Amino acid sequence: MSKVEDFEELRPLLFSIAYRILGSVSEAEDAVQETWLRFDASATRPTSTKAFLSAAVTRISIDVLRSARVRREEYVGPWFPEPLLSDPYQDPARSVELADSVSMAALLLLERLSPLERAVFVLREVFALGFDEVATAVGRSEAACRQLLVRARRHMEAGRPRFAADRQERQELATRFFDALKNGDVGGLQSLLAADVQLVGDGGGKAPQLARAVMGAENVARLLGAVFPWLIRIDVTFEPHEVNGQPGAVFRDRDGKVSHAMVLDVLDGQIQAVRTVSNPDKLGHLGPVADVWALDREVKQARRQRN
């Protein structure tokens, strides 16, 4: 196989590693491209192309994450990962780990880890690389990597929910949620929400967003039931879609441009969190992005005319 063929065969894996370390589709794509440039510039072919490329994309991602952390500390409002509609890498033997590790909840837990802890956890726990490969990838000894993994596991397990919903249960609950959302059915929404549910939005200061998280089933249901019927009146539509391996939807304006993505955390038969991403910088990979400020003005005008 040529270098290009070797690389393209491994591209899905490289992107999946980079995305889990970075939580950003655009940064992961850039890391994969930089990995190709390094591979192409190498005068010799490595003994294991997979090991070489996995190590290269990991090191690049760690460097990017270190600089990105400064930006995230200065981020306006809550920071969420860029929504991912489909993971390009599939491995039936690791399907559970892959699906779990790409969820919004898991990626937010990974934010608690240092860049090295995060990389070691992703390579070992998600992709099952040997400690020798992990050590080479992060530039630490195997013993040091084992310690990094112990600390990473401790942080991750402390934040994980104790009960996981099965896929069919999640989808059935999401179908009912989006039906109620479309109809502005406050009671129907409230019946699906956990008592301590949170509604949190990531606009990054570049889109209309909540001043703070909305807490409690009644408050969240009332807000959603009040807002979304008005969006539908101005021809905003939504497509139920898996987002980061969880039930969600992509919302579009009348021209088909993306206004925001929504993802639901389902646990123990109820929706525990509703997260929306409307920062236009995080939506470009989903298609042309809508002017959400214009949509906001149009909703306000429609309300004034109605009143």
C-alpha positions in Angstrom: 0.0 0.0 0.0 1.1 3.6 -0.7 1.6 6.1 2.1 -1.7 7.8 1.1 -3.6 4.5 1.2 -2.1 3.6 4.6 -3.0 6.9 6.0 -6.5 7.0 4.6 -7.2 3.6 6.1 -6.3 4.9 9.5 -7.8 8.3 9.2 -11.1 7.4 11.1 -9.1 6.1 14.0 -6.8 9.1 14.1 -9.8 11.5 14.0 -11.5 9.6 16.8 -8.4 9.7 19.0 -8.0 13.5 18.4 -11.6 14.3 18.9 -11.8 12.6 22.3 -8.6 14.4 23.4 -9.7 17.8 22.1 -13.5 17.8 22.1 -13.4 19.8 18.9 -14.2 18.6 15.4 -12.2 21.4 13.7 -9.2 21.0 15.9 -9.3 17.2 15.5 -9.4 17.5 11.7 -6.4 19.9 11.9 -4.5 17.5 14.1 -5.1 14.7 11.6 -3.9 16.9 8.8 -0.7 17.8 10.7 -0.2 14.1 11.3 -0.3 13.4 7.6 2.2 16.2 6.9 4.6 14.6 9.4 4.0 11.1 8.0 4.5 12.3 4.4 7.7 14.1 5.3 9.2 11.1 7.0 12.0 9.6 4.9 11.4 6.0 6.2 8.4 3.8 6.7 7.7 2.9 10.3 7.5 -0.7 11.4 3.9 -0.1 12.5 2.1 2.6 10.6 -0.8 2.5 13.1 1.5 2.9 16.1 3.4 5.7 14.4 0.3 7.7 13.4 -1.5 7.1 16.7 1.5 8.4 18.5 1.9 11.4 16.2 -1.8 12.5 16.4 -1.8 12.1 20.2 1.3 14.3 20.7 -0.2 16.9 18.3 -3.5 16.8 20.2 -1.8 17.2 23.6 0.0 20.3 22.4 -3.2 21.8 21.0 -5.1 20.9 24.1 -2.6 22.7 26.3 -3.0 25.9 24.4 -6.8 25.5 24.0 -7.2 25.2 27.8 -6.2 28.9 28.2 -8.9 29.9 25.7 -11.5 27.7 27.4 -10.8 29.4 30.8 -11.7 32.7 29.2 -14.7 31.3 27.3 -18.0 33.2 27.8 -20.5 31.0 29.6 -20.5 27.1 29.7 -18.1 25.4 27.3 -19.4 22.2 25.5 -17.6 20.0 23.0 -18.4 20.6 19.3 -21.4 18.3 18.5 -20.5 15.1 16.6 -23.2 13.4 14.6 -21.3 10.3 13.7 -18.0 8.7 14.9 -16.1 7.7 11.8 -14.2 4.9 13.6 -16.1 1.7 14.4 -14.8 -1.4 16.2 -17.4 -4.0 17.2 -15.2 -5.3 20.0 -15.0 -1.8 21.5 -18.5 -0.5 20.6 -19.6 0.2 24.2 -16.4 2.0 25.1 -16.5 4.1 21.9 -20.1 5.1 22.3 -19.7 6.0 26.0 -16.5 8.0 25.5 -17.9 10.3 22.9 -21.0 11.4 24.8 -21.2 15.0 26.0 -21.2 13.9 29.6 -18.0 11.8 29.2 -16.2 14.6 27.2 -17.1 17.1 29.9 -15.7 14.7 32.5 -12.5 14.4 30.4 -12.1 18.2 30.8 -11.3 17.6 34.4 -8.1 15.7 33.5 -4.7 17.1 32.6 -3.8 16.7 28.9 -1.5 13.8 29.7 -4.1 12.0 31.8 -6.7 12.6 29.2 -4.5 11.2 26.4 -3.5 8.1 28.4 -7.2 7.4 29.4 -8.4 7.7 25.8 -5.6 5.5 24.3 -5.8 2.8 27.0 -9.5 2.7 28.1 -11.2 3.6 24.9 -8.9 2.2 22.2 -7.2 -0.5 24.3 -3.7 0.3 23.2 -0.9 -1.5 25.1 1.0 0.4 27.8 4.1 0.3 25.6 2.2 2.0 22.8 0.7 4.5 25.2 4.1 5.3 26.7 5.5 5.9 23.3 2.6 8.1 22.3 2.8 10.5 25.3 6.5 10.3 25.8 6.4 8.9 29.4 7.5 5.6 30.9 5.0 2.7 31.2 5.1 3.1 35.0 4.3 6.8 34.7 1.4 6.0 32.3 0.0 3.5 34.7 -0.1 6.1 37.4 -1.6 8.7 35.0 -4.4 6.1 34.2 -5.1 5.4 37.9 -5.6 9.2 38.5 -7.7 9.6 35.3 -10.0 6.6 36.2 -10.5 8.1 39.7 -11.7 11.4 38.3 -13.9 9.8 35.6 -15.5 7.2 37.9 -16.3 9.9 40.5 -18.4 11.8 38.0 -20.1 8.9 36.1 -23.8 8.1 36.6 -24.5 4.8 38.3 -27.2 3.6 35.9 -27.1 3.7 32.1 -30.2 3.8 29.9 -30.3 1.3 27.0 -30.5 2.6 23.5 -34.1 1.8 22.8 -35.2 3.4 26.1 -33.3 6.6 25.2 -34.8 6.8 21.7 -38.3 6.3 22.9 -38.0 8.9 25.5 -36.4 11.3 23.0 -39.2 10.8 20.6 -41.8 11.7 23.2 -39.6 14.7 24.3 -39.4 16.2 20.8 -43.1 15.6 20.1 -43.9 17.5 23.2 -41.3 20.2 22.3 -42.9 20.7 18.9 -46.4 21.1 20.4 -45.3 23.3 23.3 -46.7 20.7 25.6 -45.4 21.9 29.0 -47.0 19.0 31.0 -45.7 16.4 28.5 -42.2 17.8 28.8 -42.3 18.0 32.5 -43.3 14.4 32.8 -40.1 13.3 31.0 -37.7 15.4 33.0 -35.9 14.5 36.2 -36.8 16.6 39.1 -33.3 18.1 39.2 -32.9 18.4 35.4 -30.6 21.1 34.0 -31.0 23.1 30.8 -27.6 24.6 29.8 -26.6 26.4 26.6 -23.3 27.1 25.0 -23.4 30.3 22.9 -19.8 31.4 23.6 -20.9 35.0 23.6 -21.6 34.7 19.9 -25.2 33.7 20.0 -28.2 34.4 22.3 -27.8 32.2 25.4 -29.2 31.7 28.9 -27.7 33.9 31.5 -27.4 30.8 33.7 -28.4 27.2 33.8 -32.1 26.6 34.3 -32.8 24.1 37.0 -35.8 21.9 37.9 -38.4 20.0 35.8 -41.1 22.7 36.0 -38.8 25.6 35.1 -37.1 23.8 32.2 -40.5 22.6 30.8 -42.0 26.0 31.0 -39.1 27.6 29.3 -38.9 25.1 26.5 -42.6 25.0 26.1 -42.6 28.8 25.7 -39.7 29.2 23.3 -39.9 26.4 20.8 -43.4 27.0 19.4 -42.3 30.5 18.5 -39.3 29.1 16.7 -41.6 26.8 14.7 -43.8 29.8 13.8 -40.8 31.4 12.1 -40.2 28.2 10.2 -37.3 26.8 12.3 -37.3 23.0 11.9 -35.5 20.2 13.7 -34.2 16.8 12.7 -34.0 14.3 15.5 -30.5 12.9 15.3 -28.0 11.1 17.4 -25.5 13.7 18.7 -22.3 12.4 20.4 -23.9 9.0 20.6 -27.0 10.3 22.6 -30.5 11.3 21.4 -30.6 14.9 20.2 -31.5 17.1 17.2 -30.1 19.6 14.8 -32.2 22.8 14.4 -32.3 24.7 11.1 -33.8 28.0 9.9 -36.2 28.3 6.9 -33.2 28.2 4.5 -31.8 25.0 6.0 -29.0 26.6 7.9 -28.0 25.3 11.2 -29.0 27.4 14.2 -28.1 25.0 17.0 -27.8 21.4 18.2 -29.4 19.8 21.2 -28.5 16.7 23.1 -30.3 14.9 25.9 -28.7 13.0 28.8 -31.1 10.1 29.6 -30.7 8.2 32.8 -33.0 5.9 34.8 -36.0 6.6 32.6 -35.8 10.4 32.7 -34.0 13.2 31.0 -31.3 14.5 33.4 -29.8 17.3 31.3 -30.7 19.2 28.1 -27.6 20.8 26.4 -27.7 23.1 23.5 -24.8 24.4 21.4 -25.5 27.6 19.4 -22.0 29.0 19.1 -21.6 29.4 15.3 -17.9 28.5 15.6 -18.9 25.0 16.7 -21.5 24.3 14.1 -19.8 24.9 10.7 -19.0 21.2 10.2 -22.8 20.5 10.2 -23.4 22.8 7.3 -24.0 26.5 6.6 -24.7 28.3 9.8 -27.8 30.5 10.5 -27.8 34.0 11.8 -29.1 33.2 15.3 -29.3 36.9 16.3 -31.6 37.5 13.3 -33.8 34.5 14.4 -33.9 35.9 17.9 -35.1 39.3 16.6 -37.7 37.6 14.4 -39.1 35.7 17.4 -39.3 38.9 19.5 -41.1 40.7 16.7 -43.6 37.8 16.3 -44.3 37.9 20.0 -44.9 41.7 19.9 -47.3 41.4 16.9 -49.2 38.6 18.7 -49.5 40.7 21.9 
